[in-house]
Amino acid sequence: MTTPAVHPVDERLPTGRLAALGLQHVLVIYAGAVAVPLIVGRALQLTPHQVAMLISADLFCCGIVTLIQSFGMTRWFGIKLPVMMGVTFAAVGPMVAFANAMPGVEGARAIFGAIIGAGVISMLIAPAISKMLRFFPPVVTGTIIAVIGISLMRVGVGWAMGGPASMAQTVNADALVRLVDATRAAAEAKGVPVGQLLGPIPMQDNPKYGALDTMGIAAAVLVFILLLVRFGRGFVANISVLLGIVAGCAVAVAVGKMDFHKVAEAAWFDVVTPLAFGMPTFDPVMILTMTLVMVVVMIESTGMFLALSDITGKKISQAELAAGLRTDGLGTVIGGVFNTFPYTSFSQNVGLVGVTGVRSRWVCVAGGVIMVVLGLLPKMGALVESVPTFVLGGAGLVMFGMVAATGIRILSAVDFRGNRNNLYIVALAIGFGLIPLVAPRWMQQMAHGLHPLLESGILLTAISAVLLNIYFNGTGDNTADAIEAAKAAEAH
């Protein structure tokens, strides 16, 4: 009696090779995986210890959700394909907006509550989302991904400069005191209120913003990454961003701008604690905002799963696709409970499957185990938190710029010559997405409860691109085009 042939996706490789290939997937995902907790943790103005805790929780949950997605958990969860899960960049804009409006632990609890609520809703609507790919052709997905990258570039530039643009100048306290005294005397002499005569508040340049030495290190990281991309081969080129950060840290240590006292103080092993910031709070508008993000994330995941099915040669049913999307929702709930963020499949790893030709899902199961172990090592989280922001700035320009470039690459396949309406879709959707970037307070006369929704350029782009595409192009079947767009999104 012959043994049924095992599909390459289900093939169990030797333990040594499995561990090596799993580590390869982890290294490819690592820089992108830790970027989001760094961005959001610092936007929330959390302590270094709390940011390190976010990073450990993120790594731990990356591993848990990867195991569920690749290994499977009942017939309801897990696509059972070689998928690595990580925190999505699509949620960064709304979460930073939440953090700016409500910093500290209170803001963290509100963000985690919104994430849990959106995750529950995502699990419920996953079967419907799996049938909505026609609403997200390349002209829509390419525009959304481009705006995600453009929005994140502000973070990368801020890292390289030493902080956000608002830090470029500080109040000149001495000059302000002199101005107030002089204005008070003049007001008393004229018999008018001080406010009528008080001029603009005197400002002075912040010497820490745009410092040439830190910008020089950021530039060195960027140059090192470009050299690896140009002259590196295979795996080295795939982890060029991670190696660039390591090189930048070495330079920062050499010039005395980075130390490891936080790493020395951190424990070797600790359990990731659920609800470490306290019981989450649930704001309906914030939950709605994160749910809209999750719809975009799941549509992107749908394209990724279909592309991965094509690459691996294993066809997936509608039920299996829904199980994969339901895992996006479950992973998001797990993320909110364990103090981290929404999860999606990382397309860098989809690209790696195509490059290496290794289609076994057990490789990603091994990668998930490695991520769980890393999440249980607080020293690893403390090490990542210790990386100076200017080092991350050089890498951020590459990471976030590549996201924008990926969107542009997807748009390059769109028919603009034969269908000029696509030009209007892209032009207006990008225009709406840039409103919060160029006019951050554009919604100040609107109901405050709507601000979390309106402060995200990514969401404005997604909503406007979908509606404009329906208006101009209708809702025809674009599944094949969406799959090709997903294949093109290896850098996102």
C-alpha positions as CSV (number, residue, x, y, z in Angstrom):
1,M,0.0,0.0,0.0
2,T,1.5,3.3,-1.0
3,T,1.7,6.2,1.4
4,P,-0.1,9.3,0.2
5,A,2.3,12.0,-1.0
6,V,2.7,14.9,1.5
7,H,2.2,18.3,0.1
8,P,5.3,20.5,0.4
9,V,3.3,22.9,2.7
10,D,2.8,20.1,5.2
11,E,6.3,18.6,4.9
12,R,8.2,18.3,8.2
13,L,11.9,19.1,7.7
14,P,14.8,17.9,9.9
15,T,14.9,19.7,13.2
16,G,18.3,21.5,12.5
17,R,17.2,22.8,9.1
18,L,13.8,23.7,10.5
19,A,15.4,25.8,13.3
20,A,17.7,27.5,10.9
21,L,15.0,28.4,8.4
22,G,12.7,29.5,11.2
23,L,15.4,31.8,12.5
24,Q,15.8,33.2,9.0
25,H,12.1,34.2,9.0
26,V,12.4,35.7,12.4
27,L,15.3,37.9,11.4
28,V,13.5,39.1,8.3
29,I,10.5,40.1,10.4
30,Y,12.3,41.4,13.5
31,A,13.0,45.1,12.6
32,G,9.5,45.6,11.4
33,A,8.0,43.8,14.3
34,V,9.6,45.9,17.0
35,A,9.1,49.3,15.2
36,V,5.4,49.7,16.1
37,P,5.8,49.3,19.9
38,L,8.7,51.7,19.8
39,I,6.6,54.3,17.9
40,V,3.4,54.0,19.9
41,G,5.2,53.5,23.3
42,R,7.1,56.7,22.8
43,A,4.1,58.6,21.5
44,L,2.3,57.6,24.7
45,Q,5.3,59.0,26.7
46,L,5.7,55.7,28.6
47,T,8.8,55.0,30.7
48,P,11.7,53.0,29.1
49,H,10.7,50.0,31.3
50,Q,7.1,50.2,30.0
51,V,8.2,50.5,26.3
52,A,10.5,47.5,26.9
53,M,7.5,45.6,28.2
54,L,5.5,46.5,25.0
55,I,8.4,45.1,22.9
56,S,8.5,41.8,24.9
57,A,4.7,41.5,24.7
58,D,4.9,42.2,20.9
59,L,7.5,39.5,20.3
60,F,5.5,37.0,22.5
61,C,2.3,37.7,20.7
62,C,4.0,37.6,17.3
63,G,5.0,34.0,18.1
64,I,1.6,33.0,19.5
65,V,-0.4,34.3,16.6
66,T,2.1,32.9,14.1
67,L,1.7,29.4,15.7
68,I,-2.1,29.7,15.4
69,Q,-2.0,30.9,11.8
70,S,0.6,28.3,10.6
71,F,-0.2,25.3,12.8
72,G,-3.9,25.9,13.0
73,M,-6.3,25.8,15.9
74,T,-9.5,23.9,15.2
75,R,-11.1,24.5,11.8
76,W,-12.1,28.0,12.7
77,F,-8.6,29.5,13.1
78,G,-5.4,29.2,11.1
79,I,-4.8,29.3,7.3
80,K,-2.2,26.5,7.7
81,L,0.2,28.1,5.3
82,P,3.8,29.4,5.9
83,V,2.7,32.7,7.4
84,M,4.6,34.9,9.9
85,M,2.4,37.4,11.8
86,G,3.5,40.8,13.0
87,V,2.0,44.1,14.1
88,T,0.6,46.0,11.1
89,F,1.9,49.5,10.2
90,A,-1.7,50.4,9.0
91,A,-2.8,50.9,12.6
92,V,0.1,53.2,13.6
93,G,-1.5,56.5,12.4
94,P,-4.7,56.1,14.4
95,M,-2.8,54.8,17.5
96,V,-0.4,57.7,17.5
97,A,-3.3,60.1,17.1
98,F,-5.0,58.4,20.2
99,A,-1.7,58.6,22.1
100,N,-1.2,62.3,21.3
101,A,-4.7,63.1,22.5
102,M,-4.4,60.9,25.6
103,P,-0.8,60.1,26.6
104,G,0.3,57.9,29.5
105,V,-1.2,54.7,31.0
106,E,-4.8,56.0,30.5
107,G,-4.1,56.4,26.7
108,A,-2.6,52.9,26.6
109,R,-5.7,51.4,28.2
110,A,-7.9,53.2,25.7
111,I,-5.8,51.9,22.8
112,F,-5.9,48.3,24.1
113,G,-9.6,48.5,24.6
114,A,-10.1,49.7,21.0
115,I,-7.9,46.9,19.8
116,I,-9.8,44.2,21.7
117,G,-13.1,45.6,20.5
118,A,-12.0,45.7,16.9
119,G,-10.5,42.2,17.1
120,V,-13.8,40.8,18.3
121,I,-15.7,42.5,15.5
122,S,-13.1,41.3,13.0
123,M,-13.6,37.7,14.0
124,L,-17.3,38.1,13.5
125,I,-17.1,39.7,10.1
126,A,-14.2,37.6,8.7
127,P,-16.4,35.4,6.5
128,A,-17.9,38.5,4.9
129,I,-14.5,40.2,4.4
130,S,-13.2,37.1,2.6
131,K,-15.8,37.9,-0.1
132,M,-15.0,41.7,-0.4
133,L,-11.8,41.6,-2.3
134,R,-13.5,43.1,-5.4
135,F,-13.9,46.4,-3.5
136,F,-10.1,46.6,-3.2
137,P,-8.5,46.5,-6.6
138,P,-4.8,47.6,-7.1
139,V,-5.9,51.3,-7.5
140,V,-7.3,51.2,-4.0
141,T,-4.7,49.0,-2.2
142,G,-1.8,50.7,-3.9
143,T,-3.0,54.1,-2.8
144,I,-3.7,53.0,0.7
145,I,-0.2,51.4,1.1
146,A,1.5,54.5,-0.4
147,V,-0.2,56.8,2.1
148,I,0.7,54.4,5.0
149,G,4.3,54.8,4.0
150,I,4.0,58.6,3.5
151,S,2.4,59.0,6.9
152,L,5.1,56.9,8.6
153,M,7.9,58.9,7.0
154,R,7.1,61.7,9.5
155,V,8.0,59.2,12.3
156,G,11.3,58.2,10.5
157,V,12.4,61.8,9.9
158,G,11.5,62.6,13.5
159,W,13.7,59.8,14.8
160,A,16.6,61.0,12.7
161,M,16.2,64.6,13.9
162,G,16.0,63.6,17.5
163,G,12.2,64.2,18.0
164,P,9.1,65.5,16.3
165,A,9.1,68.8,14.5
166,S,7.4,70.4,17.6
167,M,10.8,69.9,19.5
168,A,12.7,72.1,17.0
169,Q,12.2,75.2,19.2
170,T,11.7,75.7,22.9
171,V,10.4,78.7,24.9
172,N,13.1,81.2,25.7
173,A,12.2,81.6,29.4
174,D,14.5,84.6,30.1
175,A,13.2,86.5,27.1
176,L,9.6,85.7,28.0
177,V,10.1,87.1,31.5
178,R,11.5,90.3,30.1
179,L,8.7,90.5,27.6
180,V,6.0,90.1,30.3
181,D,7.6,92.6,32.6
182,A,7.9,95.2,29.8
183,T,4.4,94.5,28.5
184,R,2.9,94.9,32.0
185,A,4.6,98.2,32.5
186,A,3.4,99.5,29.1
187,A,-0.1,98.3,29.8
188,E,-0.2,100.1,33.2
189,A,1.0,103.3,31.6
190,K,-1.6,103.1,28.9
191,G,-4.4,101.7,31.1
192,V,-5.1,98.7,28.8
193,P,-5.2,95.0,29.5
194,V,-1.8,93.2,29.2
195,G,-3.2,90.7,26.7
196,Q,-3.8,93.5,24.1
197,L,-0.1,94.4,24.1
198,L,1.6,91.0,24.6
199,G,3.5,89.9,21.5
200,P,4.4,86.5,20.3
201,I,6.1,84.1,22.8
202,P,9.9,84.3,22.2
203,M,11.4,80.9,21.1
204,Q,14.9,79.6,20.8
205,D,16.4,76.7,18.7
206,N,16.6,73.4,20.5
207,P,20.3,72.3,20.3
208,K,19.3,68.6,20.5
209,Y,17.0,68.8,17.5
210,G,18.8,68.2,14.2
211,A,22.2,67.9,15.9
212,L,24.8,67.2,13.3
213,D,26.4,64.3,15.2
214,T,23.2,62.4,15.6
215,M,22.1,63.1,12.0
216,G,25.5,61.9,10.9
217,I,24.9,58.5,12.6
218,A,21.5,58.3,11.1
219,A,23.0,59.0,7.7
220,A,25.7,56.3,8.3
221,V,23.0,53.7,9.1
222,L,21.2,54.6,5.9
223,V,24.4,54.4,3.8
224,F,25.3,51.0,5.4
225,I,21.9,49.6,4.6
226,L,22.2,50.8,1.0
227,L,25.6,49.2,0.7
228,L,24.2,45.9,1.9
229,V,21.2,46.1,-0.5
230,R,23.6,46.9,-3.4
231,F,26.4,44.4,-2.7
232,G,24.8,41.9,-0.3
233,R,23.3,38.7,-1.6
234,G,20.3,36.6,-0.6
235,F,19.7,36.5,3.1
236,V,22.1,39.3,3.9
237,A,20.2,41.7,1.6
238,N,16.9,40.5,3.2
239,I,18.0,41.6,6.7
240,S,19.9,44.7,5.6
241,V,17.7,47.0,7.8
242,L,18.4,44.9,10.9
243,L,22.1,44.8,10.2
244,G,22.1,48.5,9.6
245,I,20.6,49.1,13.1
246,V,23.2,46.8,14.6
247,A,26.0,48.8,12.9
248,G,24.4,52.1,14.0
249,C,24.3,50.9,17.6
250,A,28.0,50.0,17.4
251,V,28.8,53.5,16.3
252,A,26.6,55.0,19.0
253,V,28.3,52.9,21.6
254,A,31.7,54.0,20.3
255,V,30.9,57.7,20.6
256,G,29.2,57.3,24.0
257,K,25.6,57.9,22.9
258,M,24.3,54.4,23.9
259,D,24.8,52.3,27.0
260,F,23.4,49.1,28.3
261,H,22.5,49.8,31.9
262,K,18.8,49.2,31.2
263,V,19.7,45.8,29.7
264,A,21.8,44.9,32.7
265,E,18.9,45.8,35.1
266,A,16.4,43.7,33.1
267,A,15.6,40.1,34.2
268,W,16.7,37.2,32.1
269,F,13.3,35.6,32.1
270,D,9.8,36.8,32.8
271,V,6.2,36.0,31.9
272,V,4.3,38.4,29.7
273,T,1.5,39.7,32.0
274,P,-2.0,40.3,30.5
275,L,-3.6,43.6,31.2
276,A,-0.4,45.0,32.7
277,F,-1.6,48.6,32.3
278,G,-4.9,47.8,34.0
279,M,-8.4,47.1,32.7
280,P,-8.9,48.5,29.2
281,T,-11.4,51.2,28.5
282,F,-13.8,50.9,25.5
283,D,-14.6,54.0,23.5
284,P,-17.1,53.4,20.7
285,V,-15.5,55.8,18.2
286,M,-12.0,54.4,18.8
287,I,-13.3,50.9,18.4
288,L,-15.0,52.0,15.1
289,T,-11.7,53.6,13.9
290,M,-9.7,50.5,14.7
291,T,-12.3,48.3,13.1
292,L,-12.0,50.2,9.8
293,V,-8.2,49.7,10.1
294,M,-8.8,46.0,10.6
295,V,-11.1,45.8,7.5
296,V,-8.2,47.3,5.4
297,V,-5.7,44.9,7.1
298,M,-7.9,41.8,6.4
299,I,-8.4,42.8,2.8
300,E,-4.6,43.0,2.5
301,S,-4.3,39.7,4.2
302,T,-6.8,38.1,1.8
303,G,-4.6,39.1,-1.1
304,M,-1.5,37.8,0.7
305,F,-3.2,34.5,1.5
306,L,-4.3,34.1,-2.2
307,A,-0.8,35.0,-3.4
308,L,0.8,32.5,-0.9
309,S,-1.6,29.8,-2.1
310,D,-0.4,30.5,-5.7
311,I,3.2,30.5,-4.7
312,T,3.0,27.3,-2.6
313,G,0.7,25.5,-5.0
314,K,-1.8,24.7,-2.3
315,K,-5.4,25.8,-3.1
316,I,-7.4,27.3,-0.2
317,S,-11.2,27.1,0.2
318,Q,-13.4,30.0,1.2
319,A,-13.7,28.4,4.7
320,E,-9.9,28.2,5.0
321,L,-9.6,31.8,3.9
322,A,-12.2,32.9,6.5
323,A,-10.2,30.9,9.1
324,G,-7.1,32.9,8.2
325,L,-8.8,36.2,8.4
326,R,-10.5,35.2,11.7
327,T,-7.0,34.6,13.1
328,D,-6.2,38.2,12.2
329,G,-9.1,39.2,14.5
330,L,-8.1,36.6,17.2
331,G,-4.5,37.8,17.1
332,T,-5.7,41.4,17.5
333,V,-7.7,40.4,20.6
334,I,-4.7,38.5,22.0
335,G,-2.6,41.6,21.3
336,G,-4.9,43.9,23.2
337,V,-5.1,41.6,26.2
338,F,-1.3,41.2,26.3
339,N,-0.6,44.9,25.9
340,T,0.3,45.1,22.2
341,F,-1.3,45.8,18.9
342,P,-3.2,44.5,15.8
343,Y,-1.7,41.7,13.8
344,T,-1.5,40.7,10.2
345,S,0.6,38.5,7.9
346,F,4.0,40.0,7.0
347,S,4.5,40.1,3.3
348,Q,8.3,40.1,3.6
349,N,8.0,36.5,4.7
350,V,5.7,35.7,1.8
351,G,8.4,37.1,-0.4
352,L,11.0,34.9,1.4
353,V,9.0,31.8,0.7
354,G,9.2,32.6,-3.0
355,V,12.9,33.4,-2.8
356,T,14.0,30.3,-0.9
357,G,11.5,27.9,-2.4
358,V,10.9,26.3,1.0
359,R,7.1,26.0,1.3
360,S,6.7,24.1,4.6
361,R,4.5,25.8,7.1
362,W,6.5,24.1,9.8
363,V,9.3,26.5,9.2
364,C,7.0,29.4,10.3
365,V,5.8,27.2,13.3
366,A,9.5,27.0,14.3
367,G,9.8,30.8,13.8
368,G,6.7,31.3,16.0
369,V,8.4,29.2,18.8
370,I,11.5,31.4,18.5
371,M,9.5,34.6,18.8
372,V,7.7,33.3,21.9
373,V,11.0,32.5,23.5
374,L,12.3,36.0,22.6
375,G,9.2,37.5,24.2
376,L,10.0,35.8,27.5
377,L,13.4,37.4,27.7
378,P,13.0,40.9,29.1
379,K,16.7,41.7,28.3
380,M,15.8,41.5,24.6
381,G,13.0,44.0,25.0
382,A,15.3,46.3,27.1
383,L,18.0,46.0,24.4
384,V,15.6,47.1,21.6
385,E,14.4,50.0,23.8
386,S,18.0,51.1,24.4
387,V,18.5,51.7,20.7
388,P,18.8,55.5,20.2
389,T,16.1,57.1,18.1
390,F,18.6,58.6,15.7
391,V,19.9,55.1,14.8
392,L,16.3,54.0,14.2
393,G,15.9,57.2,12.0
394,G,18.3,55.9,9.3
395,A,16.5,52.6,9.2
396,G,13.1,54.1,9.5
397,L,13.6,56.1,6.3
398,V,14.2,52.8,4.5
399,M,11.4,50.8,6.2
400,F,8.7,53.4,5.8
401,G,10.0,54.6,2.4
402,M,9.8,51.1,1.1
403,V,6.2,50.9,2.3
404,A,5.4,54.0,0.2
405,A,7.4,52.6,-2.7
406,T,5.5,49.3,-2.6
407,G,2.2,51.3,-3.0
408,I,3.7,53.1,-6.0
409,R,4.8,49.8,-7.5
410,I,1.3,48.4,-7.1
411,L,-0.1,51.5,-8.7
412,S,2.3,51.1,-11.7
413,A,0.1,48.1,-12.8
414,V,-3.0,50.2,-12.8
415,D,-4.5,51.2,-16.2
416,F,-4.3,55.0,-16.1
417,R,-4.1,55.6,-19.9
418,G,-7.2,53.6,-20.8
419,N,-9.2,54.6,-17.7
420,R,-8.5,58.2,-16.7
421,N,-10.9,57.9,-13.8
422,N,-8.2,56.0,-11.9
423,L,-6.2,59.2,-11.9
424,Y,-9.0,60.9,-10.0
425,I,-9.2,58.0,-7.5
426,V,-5.5,58.2,-6.7
427,A,-5.3,62.0,-6.7
428,L,-8.3,62.6,-4.4
429,A,-7.6,59.7,-2.0
430,I,-4.0,60.8,-1.5
431,G,-5.2,64.4,-1.1
432,F,-7.6,63.4,1.7
433,G,-4.9,61.3,3.3
434,L,-2.5,64.3,3.5
435,I,-5.0,66.6,5.2
436,P,-4.1,65.5,8.8
437,L,-0.4,65.7,7.9
438,V,-0.5,69.3,6.6
439,A,-3.4,70.6,8.8
440,P,-3.3,68.5,12.0
441,R,-6.1,70.5,13.6
442,W,-8.4,70.6,10.6
443,M,-11.2,68.9,12.5
444,Q,-11.2,71.2,15.6
445,Q,-14.6,72.6,14.9
446,M,-16.2,69.1,14.5
447,A,-17.5,66.9,17.3
448,H,-14.7,65.8,19.5
449,G,-15.9,62.2,19.4
450,L,-15.1,62.0,15.7
451,H,-11.5,63.2,16.1
452,P,-9.9,59.7,16.4
453,L,-11.5,58.8,13.1
454,L,-10.6,62.1,11.3
455,E,-7.0,62.4,12.6
456,S,-5.8,59.4,10.6
457,G,-4.8,60.1,7.0
458,I,-4.7,56.3,6.4
459,L,-8.4,55.9,7.2
460,L,-9.4,58.9,5.2
461,T,-7.5,57.5,2.2
462,A,-9.0,54.1,2.6
463,I,-12.6,55.3,2.9
464,S,-12.3,57.8,0.0
465,A,-10.4,55.4,-2.3
466,V,-13.0,52.7,-1.8
467,L,-16.0,55.1,-2.4
468,L,-14.4,56.8,-5.4
469,N,-13.5,53.4,-7.0
470,I,-17.2,52.3,-6.5
471,Y,-18.3,55.6,-8.0
472,F,-16.0,55.4,-11.1
473,N,-15.4,51.7,-11.7
474,G,-18.3,49.9,-10.0
475,T,-17.8,46.6,-8.1
476,G,-16.6,44.1,-10.7
477,D,-14.6,41.0,-9.9
478,N,-10.9,42.2,-9.4
479,T,-9.7,39.1,-7.5
480,A,-7.0,38.2,-10.0
481,D,-5.6,41.8,-10.0
482,A,-5.7,41.9,-6.2
483,I,-3.6,38.7,-6.1
484,E,-1.0,40.2,-8.4
485,A,-1.0,43.4,-6.2
486,A,-0.4,41.2,-3.2
487,K,2.6,39.5,-4.9
488,A,4.0,42.9,-5.6
489,A,3.8,43.9,-1.9
490,E,6.9,42.1,-0.6
491,A,8.3,45.2,1.0
492,H,5.2,46.1,3.0
